[in-house]
Amino acid sequence: IPVPVRGFENDHIKNLMRTVKAYEKHAARAALTGDRDEAIRALLIHPLIGDGDAAAACFEEMLQAHRAYLPQFFA
């Protein structure tokens, strides 16, 4: 259950939270559709990745490691 935070004025933290939420939305869309481009787009948004080569490598590694759970990417 989300806990509302009122009167929070740290713009840096608020923007980081918005960025991570955008990542989550793209990651969920990729998971539901099996869209590889959407998955890499999600990783590009994530503040700990942000690099195209790193995002693609990370995605491929995770995809192979969890292949049994991600059949939508192998249709």
Secondary structure, 3 states (H helix, E strand, C coil): CCCCCCCCCCHHHHHHHHHHHHHHHHHHHHHHHCCHHHHHHHHHHCCCCCCHHHHHHHHHHHHHHCHHHCHHHHC
